[in-house]
Amino acid sequence: MTGTANVNDLSAVYQAGTMLILLLFAIYDIRHHKVRNTALLAFLPWCLSYIPLSLMSGTQSAGLMVFRSLLGFMSGGLLLLSASLITDGGIGGGDIKITALLGILYGTTGILLVVVTASMAALTIHNFITAIRHTQKKDLRIPFVPYLLFGALLTLFIL
């Protein structure tokens, strides 16, 4: 029909924009091994705009969508915060915050899939790169946002 807004197109544009923002975070994380709080603060309204966008699709009630996003936020943040506390700061604060923000978009199930995929990819690829370089000194600082991007892309296609 002409003149009718297609929510699926808007959702696809939103997801593409999210992946572009994550790509920029990943590039910065690779270069500087950090994620700036000001950038994360700017990313927060983008993530929160997912709630009204998904409500436009009409598949869930407003209360359920807000609850799903809140649980995803808490699950993503608390999962990496717990891992950081267990490993005595082995995970950076920026990684914790960006995972919490992604939890708003993906919900609990989605963010857990993103984190598990990202963690497995980070361990596999980092060990592969270390084996190729034949270095004795292990660099324990792994930029995690590129792997979060990989996990988010994979989750986007799965869910």
C-alpha positions in Angstrom: 0.0 0.0 0.0 1.2 3.5 -0.7 1.4 6.0 2.1 1.7 3.4 4.9 4.9 3.4 6.9 6.7 0.1 6.9 7.9 -0.6 10.4 10.2 -3.4 9.2 12.1 -1.0 7.1 12.5 1.4 10.0 13.6 -1.5 12.3 16.2 -2.6 9.7 17.6 1.0 9.4 17.7 1.1 13.2 19.6 -2.2 13.4 22.0 -1.1 10.7 22.6 2.2 12.6 23.3 0.3 15.8 25.9 -1.9 14.0 27.5 1.2 12.5 27.8 2.8 16.0 29.2 -0.5 17.4 31.7 -0.6 14.5 32.9 2.9 15.5 33.2 1.8 19.2 35.1 -1.3 18.0 37.6 0.7 16.0 38.2 3.1 18.9 38.6 0.1 21.3 41.2 -1.6 19.0 43.2 1.6 18.9 43.0 2.8 22.5 41.8 -0.2 24.5 39.0 1.9 26.1 35.5 3.1 25.5 34.8 6.7 26.5 32.0 7.4 28.9 30.9 10.4 26.9 30.4 8.2 23.8 28.4 5.8 25.9 26.3 8.6 27.2 25.6 9.6 23.7 24.7 6.0 22.8 22.1 5.8 25.6 19.4 7.8 23.9 19.9 5.7 20.7 19.4 2.5 22.8 16.4 3.9 24.6 14.8 4.9 21.3 14.5 1.2 20.6 11.6 0.9 23.0 9.2 3.3 21.2 10.4 1.9 17.8 9.5 -1.6 18.9 6.2 -0.5 20.3 5.3 0.9 16.9 5.4 -2.7 15.6 2.7 -3.6 18.0 3.9 -7.0 18.9 4.3 -6.4 22.7 2.6 -4.2 25.2 4.5 -1.1 26.5 4.9 -2.5 30.0 6.3 -5.8 28.7 8.7 -4.1 26.4 10.0 -1.8 29.1 10.4 -4.8 31.5 12.2 -6.8 28.8 14.6 -3.9 28.1 15.2 -3.3 31.8 16.0 -7.0 32.4 18.3 -7.0 29.4 20.1 -3.9 30.7 20.5 -5.5 34.1 21.5 -8.9 32.8 24.2 -7.5 30.4 25.7 -5.1 33.0 25.6 -7.5 35.9 27.0 -10.4 33.9 30.2 -8.5 32.9 30.4 -6.7 36.3 30.4 -10.0 38.0 33.1 -11.3 35.7 35.1 -8.2 36.3 34.9 -8.6 40.1 35.8 -12.3 39.9 38.8 -11.6 37.6 39.9 -8.6 39.7 39.2 -6.0 37.0 40.0 -8.2 34.0 37.1 -6.6 32.1 37.0 -2.9 31.5 34.2 -0.6 32.7 33.4 0.5 29.1 32.8 -3.1 28.1 30.4 -3.5 31.1 28.5 -0.3 30.2 28.2 -1.1 26.5 26.9 -4.6 27.2 24.3 -3.1 29.6 23.2 -0.7 26.9 23.0 -3.5 24.3 20.8 -5.4 26.8 18.2 -2.7 26.2 18.0 -3.8 22.6 18.4 -7.5 22.9 16.7 -8.4 26.2 18.0 -11.0 28.5 18.1 -13.9 26.1 19.7 -11.9 23.3 22.4 -10.2 25.4 23.4 -13.5 26.9 23.8 -14.9 23.4 25.8 -11.8 22.4 28.1 -12.1 25.4 28.7 -15.9 25.1 29.4 -15.6 21.3 31.7 -12.6 21.9 33.6 -14.4 24.6 34.1 -17.5 22.6 35.2 -15.5 19.6 37.6 -13.4 21.7 39.3 -16.4 23.2 39.5 -18.3 19.9 40.7 -15.4 17.8 43.1 -14.1 20.4 44.7 -17.5 20.9 45.0 -18.0 17.1 46.7 -14.6 16.7 49.0 -15.4 19.6 49.9 -18.7 18.0 50.6 -17.2 14.6 52.9 -14.5 16.2 54.8 -17.2 18.1 55.2 -14.8 21.0 56.1 -15.9 24.5 54.7 -12.7 26.1 50.9 -13.0 26.2 49.1 -9.7 25.8 46.2 -10.0 28.3 44.5 -6.8 27.1 42.0 -7.8 24.5 39.7 -5.2 23.0 36.3 -6.7 23.6 34.0 -4.4 21.7 34.9 -5.9 18.3 33.8 -9.2 19.6 30.7 -7.7 21.0 30.0 -6.4 17.5 30.5 -9.9 16.1 28.2 -11.4 18.7 25.6 -8.7 18.1 25.7 -9.3 14.3 25.3 -13.1 14.8 22.5 -12.6 17.3 20.7 -10.2 15.0 20.6 -12.9 12.3 19.7 -15.7 14.8 16.9 -14.0 16.7 
